[in-house]
């Protein structure tokens, strides 16, 4: 029930993850590929909550409430 994608425009990268289940929280590993030319580890800022997280290329743990989302800007 999680869907995610990354969008890159010039120097900006956004990673978006949405819980499509309107009734239950969902968790999983969001797999960030190395293709968008990201470093092995990087900081993301959730534009919806203003929180920051240390992420990496590969699996990143995500837990979203029903219908919740992350809109992450790579710093």
PQR file of N, CA, C, O and H, with PARSE charges and radii, in Angstrom:
ATOM      1  N   UNK A   1       0.805  -1.205   0.000 -0.4000 1.5000
ATOM      2  CA  UNK A   1       0.000   0.000   0.000 -0.0000 2.0000
ATOM      3  C   UNK A   1       0.845   1.264   0.000  0.5500 1.7000
ATOM      4  O   UNK A   1       0.303   2.362   0.124 -0.5500 1.4000
ATOM      5  N   UNK A   2       2.164   1.134  -0.136 -0.4000 1.5000
ATOM      6  CA  UNK A   2       3.037   2.301  -0.233 -0.0000 2.0000
ATOM      7  C   UNK A   2       3.464   2.490  -1.682  0.5500 1.7000
ATOM      8  O   UNK A   2       3.778   1.523  -2.376 -0.5500 1.4000
ATOM      9  H   UNK A   2       2.604   0.242  -0.237  0.4000 1.0000
ATOM     10  N   UNK A   3       3.474   3.732  -2.130 -0.4000 1.5000
ATOM     11  CA  UNK A   3       3.978   4.049  -3.455 -0.0000 2.0000
ATOM     12  C   UNK A   3       4.996   5.179  -3.290  0.5500 1.7000
ATOM     13  O   UNK A   3       4.800   6.090  -2.486 -0.5500 1.4000
ATOM     14  H   UNK A   3       3.219   4.517  -1.566  0.4000 1.0000
ATOM     15  N   UNK A   4       6.074   5.107  -4.052 -0.4000 1.5000
ATOM     16  CA  UNK A   4       7.123   6.125  -3.923 -0.0000 2.0000
ATOM     17  C   UNK A   4       7.744   6.402  -5.281  0.5500 1.7000
ATOM     18  O   UNK A   4       7.748   5.551  -6.170 -0.5500 1.4000
ATOM     19  H   UNK A   4       6.233   4.366  -4.705  0.4000 1.0000
ATOM     20  N   UNK A   5       8.269   7.617  -5.417 -0.4000 1.5000
ATOM     21  CA  UNK A   5       9.022   7.966  -6.614 -0.0000 2.0000
ATOM     22  C   UNK A   5       9.980   9.096  -6.280  0.5500 1.7000
ATOM     23  O   UNK A   5       9.819   9.797  -5.280 -0.5500 1.4000
ATOM     24  H   UNK A   5       8.265   8.307  -4.694  0.4000 1.0000
ATOM     25  N   UNK A   6      10.975   9.258  -7.134 -0.4000 1.5000
ATOM     26  CA  UNK A   6      11.945  10.356  -6.983 -0.0000 2.0000
ATOM     27  C   UNK A   6      11.900  11.199  -8.253  0.5500 1.7000
ATOM     28  O   UNK A   6      11.730  10.676  -9.355 -0.5500 1.4000
ATOM     29  H   UNK A   6      11.106   8.689  -7.946  0.4000 1.0000
ATOM     30  N   UNK A   7      12.054  12.493  -8.085 -0.4000 1.5000
ATOM     31  CA  UNK A   7      12.056  13.436  -9.210 -0.0000 2.0000
ATOM     32  C   UNK A   7      13.258  14.354  -9.052  0.5500 1.7000
ATOM     33  O   UNK A   7      13.477  14.930  -7.987 -0.5500 1.4000
ATOM     34  H   UNK A   7      12.192  12.918  -7.190  0.4000 1.0000
ATOM     35  N   UNK A   8      14.030  14.482 -10.115 -0.4000 1.5000
ATOM     36  CA  UNK A   8      15.213  15.336 -10.079 -0.0000 2.0000
ATOM     37  C   UNK A   8      15.092  16.409 -11.155  0.5500 1.7000
ATOM     38  O   UNK A   8      14.787  16.112 -12.310 -0.5500 1.4000
ATOM     39  H   UNK A   8      13.852  14.014 -10.980  0.4000 1.0000
ATOM     40  N   UNK A   9      15.334  17.651 -10.766 -0.4000 1.5000
ATOM     41  CA  UNK A   9      15.352  18.778 -11.696 -0.0000 2.0000
ATOM     42  C   UNK A   9      16.554  19.630 -11.350  0.5500 1.7000
ATOM     43  O   UNK A   9      16.594  20.270 -10.299 -0.5500 1.4000
ATOM     44  H   UNK A   9      15.582  17.892  -9.828  0.4000 1.0000
ATOM     45  N   UNK A  10      17.533  19.634 -12.240 -0.4000 1.5000
ATOM     46  CA  UNK A  10      18.800  20.328 -12.021 -0.0000 2.0000
ATOM     47  C   UNK A  10      19.433  19.856 -10.722  0.5500 1.7000
ATOM     48  O   UNK A  10      19.780  18.680 -10.612 -0.5500 1.4000
ATOM     49  H   UNK A  10      17.500  19.114 -13.093  0.4000 1.0000
ATOM     50  N   UNK A  11      19.597  20.737  -9.726 -0.4000 1.5000
ATOM     51  CA  UNK A  11      20.273  20.356  -8.482 -0.0000 2.0000
ATOM     52  C   UNK A  11      19.300  19.885  -7.402  0.5500 1.7000
ATOM     53  O   UNK A  11      19.738  19.486  -6.324 -0.5500 1.4000
ATOM     54  H   UNK A  11      19.315  21.692  -9.815  0.4000 1.0000
ATOM     55  N   UNK A  12      17.998  19.921  -7.663 -0.4000 1.5000
ATOM     56  CA  UNK A  12      17.006  19.544  -6.652 -0.0000 2.0000
ATOM     57  C   UNK A  12      16.493  18.132  -6.887  0.5500 1.7000
ATOM     58  O   UNK A  12      16.206  17.739  -8.018 -0.5500 1.4000
ATOM     59  H   UNK A  12      17.642  20.246  -8.539  0.4000 1.0000
ATOM     60  N   UNK A  13      16.382  17.371  -5.795 -0.4000 1.5000
ATOM     61  CA  UNK A  13      15.794  16.035  -5.845 -0.0000 2.0000
ATOM     62  C   UNK A  13      14.706  15.946  -4.795  0.5500 1.7000
ATOM     63  O   UNK A  13      14.914  16.311  -3.638 -0.5500 1.4000
ATOM     64  H   UNK A  13      16.615  17.690  -4.876  0.4000 1.0000
ATOM     65  N   UNK A  14      13.541  15.457  -5.204 -0.4000 1.5000
ATOM     66  CA  UNK A  14      12.430  15.193  -4.293 -0.0000 2.0000
ATOM     67  C   UNK A  14      12.155  13.701  -4.281  0.5500 1.7000
ATOM     68  O   UNK A  14      12.188  13.041  -5.320 -0.5500 1.4000
ATOM     69  H   UNK A  14      13.372  15.160  -6.144  0.4000 1.0000
ATOM     70  N   UNK A  15      11.883  13.179  -3.090 -0.4000 1.5000
ATOM     71  CA  UNK A  15      11.462  11.795  -2.931 -0.0000 2.0000
ATOM     72  C   UNK A  15      10.098  11.832  -2.256  0.5500 1.7000
ATOM     73  O   UNK A  15       9.952  12.396  -1.171 -0.5500 1.4000
ATOM     74  H   UNK A  15      11.856  13.715  -2.246  0.4000 1.0000
ATOM     75  N   UNK A  16       9.110  11.237  -2.894 -0.4000 1.5000
ATOM     76  CA  UNK A  16       7.742  11.263  -2.392 -0.0000 2.0000
ATOM     77  C   UNK A  16       7.307   9.832  -2.090  0.5500 1.7000
ATOM     78  O   UNK A  16       7.520   8.925  -2.894 -0.5500 1.4000
ATOM     79  H   UNK A  16       9.229  10.779  -3.775  0.4000 1.0000
ATOM     80  N   UNK A  17       6.699   9.642  -0.926 -0.4000 1.5000
ATOM     81  CA  UNK A  17       6.168   8.336  -0.540 -0.0000 2.0000
ATOM     82  C   UNK A  17       4.785   8.556   0.057  0.5500 1.7000
ATOM     83  O   UNK A  17       4.605   9.419   0.915 -0.5500 1.4000
ATOM     84  H   UNK A  17       6.526  10.379  -0.273  0.4000 1.0000
ATOM     85  N   UNK A  18       3.798   7.765  -0.403 -0.4000 1.5000
ATOM     86  CA  UNK A  18       2.416   7.929   0.031 -0.0000 2.0000
ATOM     87  C   UNK A  18       1.856   6.576   0.459  0.5500 1.7000
ATOM     88  O   UNK A  18       2.092   5.557  -0.190 -0.5500 1.4000
ATOM     89  H   UNK A  18       3.944   7.063  -1.101  0.4000 1.0000
ATOM     90  N   UNK A  19       1.109   6.584   1.564 -0.4000 1.5000
ATOM     91  CA  UNK A  19       0.363   5.411   2.010 -0.0000 2.0000
ATOM     92  C   UNK A  19      -1.004   5.461   1.338  0.5500 1.7000
ATOM     93  O   UNK A  19      -1.799   6.357   1.621 -0.5500 1.4000
ATOM     94  H   UNK A  19       0.917   7.412   2.092  0.4000 1.0000
ATOM     95  N   UNK A  20      -1.279   4.523   0.467 -0.4000 1.5000
ATOM     96  CA  UNK A  20      -2.538   4.495  -0.265 -0.0000 2.0000
ATOM     97  C   UNK A  20      -3.688   3.898   0.540  0.5500 1.7000
ATOM     98  O   UNK A  20      -4.841   3.963   0.113 -0.5500 1.4000
ATOM     99  H   UNK A  20      -0.633   3.796   0.238  0.4000 1.0000
ATOM    100  N   UNK A  21      -3.387   3.323   1.688 -0.4000 1.5000
ATOM    101  CA  UNK A  21      -4.420   2.715   2.525 -0.0000 2.0000
ATOM    102  C   UNK A  21      -5.048   3.786   3.412  0.5500 1.7000
ATOM    103  O   UNK A  21      -4.355   4.364   4.250 -0.5500 1.4000
ATOM    104  H   UNK A  21      -2.450   3.270   2.034  0.4000 1.0000
ATOM    105  N   UNK A  22      -6.345   4.068   3.250 -0.4000 1.5000
ATOM    106  CA  UNK A  22      -6.987   5.117   4.056 -0.0000 2.0000
ATOM    107  C   UNK A  22      -7.369   4.671   5.459  0.5500 1.7000
ATOM    108  O   UNK A  22      -7.840   5.482   6.257 -0.5500 1.4000
ATOM    109  H   UNK A  22      -6.908   3.599   2.570  0.4000 1.0000
ATOM    110  N   UNK A  23      -7.171   3.380   5.777 -0.4000 1.5000
ATOM    111  CA  UNK A  23      -7.632   2.851   7.058 -0.0000 2.0000
ATOM    112  C   UNK A  23      -6.525   2.361   7.986  0.5500 1.7000
ATOM    113  O   UNK A  23      -6.743   2.248   9.193 -0.5500 1.4000
ATOM    114  H   UNK A  23      -6.788   2.721   5.129  0.4000 1.0000
ATOM    115  N   UNK A  24      -5.355   2.073   7.452 -0.4000 1.5000
ATOM    116  CA  UNK A  24      -4.300   1.466   8.283 -0.0000 2.0000
ATOM    117  C   UNK A  24      -2.946   2.116   8.027  0.5500 1.7000
ATOM    118  O   UNK A  24      -2.645   2.562   6.920 -0.5500 1.4000
ATOM    119  H   UNK A  24      -5.178   2.165   6.472  0.4000 1.0000
ATOM    120  N   UNK A  25      -2.148   2.155   9.072 -0.4000 1.5000
ATOM    121  CA  UNK A  25      -0.757   2.579   8.920 -0.0000 2.0000
ATOM    122  C   UNK A  25      -0.010   1.521   8.116  0.5500 1.7000
ATOM    123  O   UNK A  25      -0.334   0.335   8.182 -0.5500 1.4000
ATOM    124  H   UNK A  25      -2.392   1.792   9.972  0.4000 1.0000
ATOM    125  N   UNK A  26       0.969   1.951   7.374 -0.4000 1.5000
ATOM    126  CA  UNK A  26       1.783   1.036   6.581 -0.0000 2.0000
ATOM    127  C   UNK A  26       3.253   1.346   6.817  0.5500 1.7000
ATOM    128  O   UNK A  26       3.637   2.501   7.005 -0.5500 1.4000
ATOM    129  H   UNK A  26       1.232   2.915   7.320  0.4000 1.0000
ATOM    130  N   UNK A  27       4.071   0.293   6.806 -0.4000 1.5000
ATOM    131  CA  UNK A  27       5.515   0.456   6.962 -0.0000 2.0000
ATOM    132  C   UNK A  27       6.223  -0.388   5.927  0.5500 1.7000
ATOM    133  O   UNK A  27       5.683  -1.370   5.419 -0.5500 1.4000
ATOM    134  H   UNK A  27       3.759  -0.645   6.653  0.4000 1.0000
ATOM    135  N   UNK A  28       7.447   0.017   5.624 -0.4000 1.5000
ATOM    136  CA  UNK A  28       8.238  -0.733   4.668 -0.0000 2.0000
ATOM    137  C   UNK A  28       9.576  -0.076   4.435  0.5500 1.7000
ATOM    138  O   UNK A  28       9.907   0.936   5.053 -0.5500 1.4000
ATOM    139  H   UNK A  28       7.886   0.815   6.037  0.4000 1.0000
ATOM    140  N   UNK A  29      10.341  -0.664   3.537 -0.4000 1.5000
ATOM    141  CA  UNK A  29      11.632  -0.109   3.153 -0.0000 2.0000
ATOM    142  C   UNK A  29      11.494   0.582   1.812  0.5500 1.7000
ATOM    143  O   UNK A  29      11.099  -0.033   0.822 -0.5500 1.4000
ATOM    144  H   UNK A  29      10.072  -1.486   3.035  0.4000 1.0000
ATOM    145  N   UNK A  30      11.817   1.847   1.786 -0.4000 1.5000
ATOM    146  CA  UNK A  30      11.816   2.607   0.545 -0.0000 2.0000
ATOM    147  C   UNK A  30      13.214   2.478  -0.047  0.5500 1.7000
ATOM    148  O   UNK A  30      14.192   2.939   0.543 -0.5500 1.4000
ATOM    149  H   UNK A  30      12.138   2.347   2.590  0.4000 1.0000
ATOM    150  N   UNK A  31      13.299   1.860  -1.196 -0.4000 1.5000
ATOM    151  CA  UNK A  31      14.583   1.589  -1.843 -0.0000 2.0000
ATOM    152  C   UNK A  31      14.977   2.774  -2.723  0.5500 1.7000
ATOM    153  O   UNK A  31      14.347   3.027  -3.750 -0.5500 1.4000
ATOM    154  H   UNK A  31      12.505   1.486  -1.675  0.4000 1.0000
ATOM    155  N   UNK A  32      16.024   3.499  -2.317 -0.4000 1.5000
ATOM    156  CA  UNK A  32      16.521   4.641  -3.099 -0.0000 2.0000
ATOM    157  C   UNK A  32      17.632   4.140  -4.007  0.5500 1.7000
ATOM    158  O   UNK A  32      18.662   3.672  -3.522 -0.5500 1.4000
ATOM    159  H   UNK A  32      16.536   3.294  -1.483  0.4000 1.0000
ATOM    160  N   UNK A  33      17.437   4.232  -5.323 -0.4000 1.5000
ATOM    161  CA  UNK A  33      18.490   3.775  -6.241 -0.0000 2.0000
ATOM    162  C   UNK A  33      19.632   4.779  -6.313  0.5500 1.7000
ATOM    163  O   UNK A  33      19.475   5.942  -5.943 -0.5500 1.4000
ATOM    164  H   UNK A  33      16.600   4.612  -5.717  0.4000 1.0000
ATOM    165  N   UNK A  34      20.759   4.326  -6.785 -0.4000 1.5000
ATOM    166  CA  UNK A  34      21.910   5.223  -6.934 -0.0000 2.0000
ATOM    167  C   UNK A  34      21.820   6.024  -8.230  0.5500 1.7000
ATOM    168  O   UNK A  34      22.644   6.908  -8.460 -0.5500 1.4000
ATOM    169  H   UNK A  34      20.886   3.380  -7.086  0.4000 1.0000
ATOM    170  N   UNK A  35      20.849   5.737  -9.068 -0.4000 1.5000
ATOM    171  CA  UNK A  35      20.726   6.383 -10.376 -0.0000 2.0000
ATOM    172  C   UNK A  35      20.598   7.899 -10.341  0.5500 1.7000
ATOM    173  O   UNK A  35      21.165   8.558 -11.212 -0.5500 1.4000
ATOM    174  H   UNK A  35      20.179   5.019  -8.880  0.4000 1.0000
ATOM    175  N   UNK A  36      19.869   8.504  -9.364 -0.4000 1.5000
ATOM    176  CA  UNK A  36      19.775   9.978  -9.419 -0.0000 2.0000
ATOM    177  C   UNK A  36      21.067  10.691  -9.010  0.5500 1.7000
ATOM    178  O   UNK A  36      21.031  11.874  -8.673 -0.5500 1.4000
ATOM    179  H   UNK A  36      19.408   7.968  -8.657  0.4000 1.0000
ATOM    180  N   UNK A  37      22.196   9.998  -9.033 -0.4000 1.5000
ATOM    181  CA  UNK A  37      23.489  10.584  -8.672 -0.0000 2.0000
ATOM    182  C   UNK A  37      23.513  11.122  -7.252  0.5500 1.7000
ATOM    183  O   UNK A  37      24.058  12.197  -7.000 -0.5500 1.4000
ATOM    184  H   UNK A  37      22.225   9.037  -9.306  0.4000 1.0000
ATOM    185  N   UNK A  38      22.929  10.386  -6.332 -0.4000 1.5000
ATOM    186  CA  UNK A  38      22.949  10.772  -4.927 -0.0000 2.0000
ATOM    187  C   UNK A  38      24.189  10.185  -4.258  0.5500 1.7000
ATOM    188  O   UNK A  38      24.672   9.134  -4.680 -0.5500 1.4000
ATOM    189  H   UNK A  38      22.487   9.513  -6.537  0.4000 1.0000
ATOM    190  N   UNK A  39      24.713  10.843  -3.222 -0.4000 1.5000
ATOM    191  CA  UNK A  39      25.812  10.246  -2.463 -0.0000 2.0000
ATOM    192  C   UNK A  39      25.298   9.018  -1.704  0.5500 1.7000
ATOM    193  O   UNK A  39      24.089   8.805  -1.613 -0.5500 1.4000
ATOM    194  H   UNK A  39      24.321  11.696  -2.879  0.4000 1.0000
ATOM    195  N   UNK A  40      26.207   8.220  -1.165 -0.4000 1.5000
ATOM    196  CA  UNK A  40      25.806   7.012  -0.440 -0.0000 2.0000
ATOM    197  C   UNK A  40      24.900   7.322   0.749  0.5500 1.7000
ATOM    198  O   UNK A  40      23.993   6.546   1.052 -0.5500 1.4000
ATOM    199  H   UNK A  40      27.189   8.393  -1.239  0.4000 1.0000
ATOM    200  N   UNK A  41      25.134   8.441   1.423 -0.4000 1.5000
ATOM    201  CA  UNK A  41      24.260   8.872   2.514 -0.0000 2.0000
ATOM    202  C   UNK A  41      23.993  10.370   2.349  0.5500 1.7000
ATOM    203  O   UNK A  41      24.835  11.117   1.852 -0.5500 1.4000
ATOM    204  H   UNK A  41      25.870   9.071   1.177  0.4000 1.0000
ATOM    205  N   UNK A  42      22.806  10.783   2.777 -0.4000 1.5000
ATOM    206  CA  UNK A  42      22.394  12.167   2.575 -0.0000 2.0000
ATOM    207  C   UNK A  42      21.293  12.508   3.571  0.5500 1.7000
ATOM    208  O   UNK A  42      20.742  11.621   4.222 -0.5500 1.4000
ATOM    209  H   UNK A  42      22.122  10.176   3.181  0.4000 1.0000
ATOM    210  N   UNK A  43      20.977  13.782   3.686 -0.4000 1.5000
ATOM    211  CA  UNK A  43      19.930  14.257   4.591 -0.0000 2.0000
ATOM    212  C   UNK A  43      18.727  14.655   3.752  0.5500 1.7000
ATOM    213  O   UNK A  43      18.864  15.293   2.708 -0.5500 1.4000
ATOM    214  H   UNK A  43      21.424  14.503   3.157  0.4000 1.0000
ATOM    215  N   UNK A  44      17.532  14.265   4.228 -0.4000 1.5000
ATOM    216  CA  UNK A  44      16.300  14.696   3.584 -0.0000 2.0000
ATOM    217  C   UNK A  44      15.482  15.503   4.583  0.5500 1.7000
ATOM    218  O   UNK A  44      15.508  15.242   5.785 -0.5500 1.4000
ATOM    219  H   UNK A  44      17.421  13.747   5.076  0.4000 1.0000
ATOM    220  N   UNK A  45      14.760  16.484   4.064 -0.4000 1.5000
ATOM    221  CA  UNK A  45      13.865  17.288   4.887 -0.0000 2.0000
ATOM    222  C   UNK A  45      12.449  17.056   4.389  0.5500 1.7000
ATOM    223  O   UNK A  45      12.156  17.262   3.211 -0.5500 1.4000
ATOM    224  H   UNK A  45      14.739  16.696   3.087  0.4000 1.0000
ATOM    225  N   UNK A  46      11.565  16.623   5.297 -0.4000 1.5000
ATOM    226  CA  UNK A  46      10.165  16.421   4.946 -0.0000 2.0000
ATOM    227  C   UNK A  46       9.508  17.796   4.832  0.5500 1.7000
ATOM    228  O   UNK A  46       9.416  18.523   5.821 -0.5500 1.4000
ATOM    229  H   UNK A  46      11.804  16.456   6.254  0.4000 1.0000
ATOM    230  N   UNK A  47       9.059  18.148   3.650 -0.4000 1.5000
ATOM    231  CA  UNK A  47       8.471  19.461   3.422 -0.0000 2.0000
ATOM    232  C   UNK A  47       7.090  19.604   4.054  0.5500 1.7000
ATOM    233  O   UNK A  47       6.580  20.719   4.163 -0.5500 1.4000
ATOM    234  H   UNK A  47       9.134  17.557   2.847  0.4000 1.0000
ATOM    235  N   UNK A  48       6.473  18.495   4.472 -0.4000 1.5000
ATOM    236  CA  UNK A  48       5.168  18.558   5.124 -0.0000 2.0000
ATOM    237  C   UNK A  48       5.285  18.771   6.627  0.5500 1.7000
ATOM    238  O   UNK A  48       4.433  19.427   7.226 -0.5500 1.4000
ATOM    239  H   UNK A  48       6.887  17.589   4.383  0.4000 1.0000
ATOM    240  N   UNK A  49       6.343  18.217   7.251 -0.4000 1.5000
ATOM    241  CA  UNK A  49       6.498  18.316   8.709 -0.0000 2.0000
ATOM    242  C   UNK A  49       7.712  19.127   9.129  0.5500 1.7000
ATOM    243  O   UNK A  49       7.838  19.479  10.302 -0.5500 1.4000
ATOM    244  H   UNK A  49       7.035  17.684   6.764  0.4000 1.0000
ATOM    245  N   UNK A  50       8.610  19.433   8.195 -0.4000 1.5000
ATOM    246  CA  UNK A  50       9.862  20.152   8.436 -0.0000 2.0000
ATOM    247  C   UNK A  50      10.884  19.328   9.224  0.5500 1.7000
ATOM    248  O   UNK A  50      11.900  19.873   9.654 -0.5500 1.4000
ATOM    249  H   UNK A  50       8.508  19.148   7.242  0.4000 1.0000
ATOM    250  N   UNK A  51      10.640  18.041   9.422 -0.4000 1.5000
ATOM    251  CA  UNK A  51      11.614  17.174  10.098 -0.0000 2.0000
ATOM    252  C   UNK A  51      12.693  16.748   9.115  0.5500 1.7000
ATOM    253  O   UNK A  51      12.459  16.681   7.908 -0.5500 1.4000
ATOM    254  H   UNK A  51       9.814  17.598   9.073  0.4000 1.0000
ATOM    255  N   UNK A  52      13.893  16.456   9.649 -0.4000 1.5000
ATOM    256  CA  UNK A  52      14.990  15.978   8.818 -0.0000 2.0000
ATOM    257  C   UNK A  52      15.368  14.567   9.241  0.5500 1.7000
ATOM    258  O   UNK A  52      15.226  14.183  10.402 -0.5500 1.4000
ATOM    259  H   UNK A  52      14.084  16.510  10.629  0.4000 1.0000
ATOM    260  N   UNK A  53      15.855  13.806   8.263 -0.4000 1.5000
ATOM    261  CA  UNK A  53      16.240  12.412   8.492 -0.0000 2.0000
ATOM    262  C   UNK A  53      17.531  12.123   7.744  0.5500 1.7000
ATOM    263  O   UNK A  53      17.796  12.701   6.690 -0.5500 1.4000
ATOM    264  H   UNK A  53      15.971  14.118   7.320  0.4000 1.0000
ATOM    265  N   UNK A  54      18.326  11.228   8.297 -0.4000 1.5000
ATOM    266  CA  UNK A  54      19.518  10.729   7.602 -0.0000 2.0000
ATOM    267  C   UNK A  54      19.083   9.527   6.766  0.5500 1.7000
ATOM    268  O   UNK A  54      18.594   8.535   7.305 -0.5500 1.4000
ATOM    269  H   UNK A  54      18.112  10.759   9.153  0.4000 1.0000
ATOM    270  N   UNK A  55      19.261   9.619   5.462 -0.4000 1.5000
ATOM    271  CA  UNK A  55      18.887   8.536   4.550 -0.0000 2.0000
ATOM    272  C   UNK A  55      20.116   8.074   3.799  0.5500 1.7000
ATOM    273  O   UNK A  55      21.191   8.661   3.916 -0.5500 1.4000
ATOM    274  H   UNK A  55      19.659  10.425   5.024  0.4000 1.0000
ATOM    275  N   UNK A  56      19.945   7.011   3.024 -0.4000 1.5000
ATOM    276  CA  UNK A  56      21.052   6.428   2.280 -0.0000 2.0000
ATOM    277  C   UNK A  56      20.538   5.810   0.990  0.5500 1.7000
ATOM    278  O   UNK A  56      19.348   5.526   0.850 -0.5500 1.4000
ATOM    279  H   UNK A  56      19.072   6.534   2.928  0.4000 1.0000
ATOM    280  N   UNK A  57      21.444   5.609   0.060 -0.4000 1.5000
ATOM    281  CA  UNK A  57      21.114   4.818  -1.119 -0.0000 2.0000
ATOM    282  C   UNK A  57      20.864   3.406  -0.615  0.5500 1.7000
ATOM    283  O   UNK A  57      21.635   2.889   0.194 -0.5500 1.4000
ATOM    284  H   UNK A  57      22.410   5.839   0.174  0.4000 1.0000
ATOM    285  N   UNK A  58      19.801   2.783  -1.082 -0.4000 1.5000
ATOM    286  CA  UNK A  58      19.387   1.470  -0.589 -0.0000 2.0000
ATOM    287  C   UNK A  58      18.122   1.619   0.231  0.5500 1.7000
ATOM    288  O   UNK A  58      17.345   2.546   0.002 -0.5500 1.4000
ATOM    289  H   UNK A  58      19.174   3.202  -1.739  0.4000 1.0000
ATOM    290  N   UNK A  59      17.899   0.726   1.181 -0.4000 1.5000
ATOM    291  CA  UNK A  59      16.658   0.688   1.945 -0.0000 2.0000
ATOM    292  C   UNK A  59      16.592   1.715   3.065  0.5500 1.7000
ATOM    293  O   UNK A  59      17.547   1.884   3.823 -0.5500 1.4000
ATOM    294  H   UNK A  59      18.530  -0.028   1.367  0.4000 1.0000
ATOM    295  N   UNK A  60      15.453   2.400   3.161 -0.4000 1.5000
ATOM    296  CA  UNK A  60      15.184   3.378   4.211 -0.0000 2.0000
ATOM    297  C   UNK A  60      13.809   3.074   4.796  0.5500 1.7000
ATOM    298  O   UNK A  60      12.828   2.958   4.063 -0.5500 1.4000
ATOM    299  H   UNK A  60      14.677   2.262   2.545  0.4000 1.0000
ATOM    300  N   UNK A  61      13.743   2.946   6.117 -0.4000 1.5000
ATOM    301  CA  UNK A  61      12.501   2.585   6.802 -0.0000 2.0000
ATOM    302  C   UNK A  61      11.495   3.729   6.732  0.5500 1.7000
ATOM    303  O   UNK A  61      11.834   4.887   6.976 -0.5500 1.4000
ATOM    304  H   UNK A  61      14.541   3.041   6.713  0.4000 1.0000
ATOM    305  N   UNK A  62      10.258   3.389   6.396 -0.4000 1.5000
ATOM    306  CA  UNK A  62       9.173   4.364   6.312 -0.0000 2.0000
ATOM    307  C   UNK A  62       7.968   3.808   7.070  0.5500 1.7000
ATOM    308  O   UNK A  62       7.603   2.646   6.890 -0.5500 1.4000
ATOM    309  H   UNK A  62       9.982   2.448   6.198  0.4000 1.0000
ATOM    310  N   UNK A  63       7.354   4.628   7.910 -0.4000 1.5000
ATOM    311  CA  UNK A  63       6.103   4.302   8.598 -0.0000 2.0000
ATOM    312  C   UNK A  63       5.171   5.480   8.411  0.5500 1.7000
ATOM    313  O   UNK A  63       5.457   6.586   8.869 -0.5500 1.4000
ATOM    314  H   UNK A  63       7.650   5.571   8.056  0.4000 1.0000
ATOM    315  N   UNK A  64       4.049   5.243   7.735 -0.4000 1.5000
ATOM    316  CA  UNK A  64       3.112   6.322   7.447 -0.0000 2.0000
ATOM    317  C   UNK A  64       1.724   5.983   7.994  0.5500 1.7000
ATOM    318  O   UNK A  64       1.289   4.834   7.925 -0.5500 1.4000
ATOM    319  H   UNK A  64       3.816   4.345   7.363  0.4000 1.0000
ATOM    320  N   UNK A  65       1.035   6.986   8.537 -0.4000 1.5000
ATOM    321  CA  UNK A  65      -0.331   6.770   9.021 -0.0000 2.0000
ATOM    322  C   UNK A  65      -1.277   6.585   7.833  0.5500 1.7000
ATOM    323  O   UNK A  65      -0.869   6.781   6.689 -0.5500 1.4000
ATOM    324  H   UNK A  65       1.389   7.919   8.594  0.4000 1.0000
ATOM    325  N   UNK A  66      -2.525   6.213   8.086 -0.4000 1.5000
ATOM    326  CA  UNK A  66      -3.489   6.053   6.988 -0.0000 2.0000
ATOM    327  C   UNK A  66      -3.555   7.303   6.112  0.5500 1.7000
ATOM    328  O   UNK A  66      -3.801   8.403   6.605 -0.5500 1.4000
ATOM    329  H   UNK A  66      -2.856   6.053   9.016  0.4000 1.0000
ATOM    330  N   UNK A  67      -3.333   7.126   4.813 -0.4000 1.5000
ATOM    331  CA  UNK A  67      -3.370   8.246   3.878 -0.0000 2.0000
ATOM    332  C   UNK A  67      -2.223   9.222   4.011  0.5500 1.7000
ATOM    333  O   UNK A  67      -2.235  10.261   3.351 -0.5500 1.4000
ATOM    334  H   UNK A  67      -3.133   6.232   4.412  0.4000 1.0000
ATOM    335  N   UNK A  68      -1.230   8.932   4.838 -0.4000 1.5000
ATOM    336  CA  UNK A  68      -0.109   9.839   5.093 -0.0000 2.0000
ATOM    337  C   UNK A  68       0.899   9.864   3.958  0.5500 1.7000
ATOM    338  O   UNK A  68       0.880   9.013   3.069 -0.5500 1.4000
ATOM    339  H   UNK A  68      -1.220   8.088   5.375  0.4000 1.0000
ATOM    340  N   UNK A  69       1.780  10.855   4.004 -0.4000 1.5000
ATOM    341  CA  UNK A  69       2.779  11.019   2.953 -0.0000 2.0000
ATOM    342  C   UNK A  69       4.040  11.672   3.488  0.5500 1.7000
ATOM    343  O   UNK A  69       4.015  12.387   4.491 -0.5500 1.4000
ATOM    344  H   UNK A  69       1.796  11.546   4.726  0.4000 1.0000
ATOM    345  N   UNK A  70       5.143  11.412   2.799 -0.4000 1.5000
ATOM    346  CA  UNK A  70       6.393  12.151   2.966 -0.0000 2.0000
ATOM    347  C   UNK A  70       6.674  12.831   1.631  0.5500 1.7000
ATOM    348  O   UNK A  70       6.554  12.209   0.575 -0.5500 1.4000
ATOM    349  H   UNK A  70       5.164  10.832   1.985  0.4000 1.0000
ATOM    350  N   UNK A  71       7.043  14.093   1.680 -0.4000 1.5000
ATOM    351  CA  UNK A  71       7.566  14.799   0.517 -0.0000 2.0000
ATOM    352  C   UNK A  71       8.940  15.286   0.951  0.5500 1.7000
ATOM    353  O   UNK A  71       9.069  16.314   1.616 -0.5500 1.4000
ATOM    354  H   UNK A  71       7.140  14.598   2.538  0.4000 1.0000
ATOM    355  N   UNK A  72       9.963  14.531   0.563 -0.4000 1.5000
ATOM    356  CA  UNK A  72      11.315  14.758   1.050 -0.0000 2.0000
ATOM    357  C   UNK A  72      12.158  15.526   0.035  0.5500 1.7000
ATOM    358  O   UNK A  72      12.210  15.181  -1.146 -0.5500 1.4000
ATOM    359  H   UNK A  72       9.858  13.696   0.023  0.4000 1.0000
ATOM    360  N   UNK A  73      12.805  16.559   0.517 -0.4000 1.5000
ATOM    361  CA  UNK A  73      13.757  17.313  -0.299 -0.0000 2.0000
ATOM    362  C   UNK A  73      15.148  16.891   0.131  0.5500 1.7000
ATOM    363  O   UNK A  73      15.489  16.968   1.311 -0.5500 1.4000
ATOM    364  H   UNK A  73      12.763  16.840   1.476  0.4000 1.0000
ATOM    365  N   UNK A  74      15.950  16.447  -0.822 -0.4000 1.5000
ATOM    366  CA  UNK A  74      17.322  16.021  -0.522 -0.0000 2.0000
ATOM    367  C   UNK A  74      18.176  17.262  -0.327  0.5500 1.7000
ATOM    368  O   UNK A  74      18.226  18.131  -1.198 -0.5500 1.4000
ATOM    369  H   UNK A  74      15.673  16.385  -1.781  0.4000 1.0000
ATOM    370  N   UNK A  75      18.855  17.346   0.827 -0.4000 1.5000
ATOM    371  CA  UNK A  75      19.720  18.492   1.144 -0.0000 2.0000
ATOM    372  C   UNK A  75      21.132  18.239   0.723  0.5500 1.7000
ATOM    373  O   UNK A  75      21.996  19.095   0.913 -0.5500 1.4000
ATOM    374  H   UNK A  75      18.815  16.640   1.534  0.4000 1.0000
TER
END
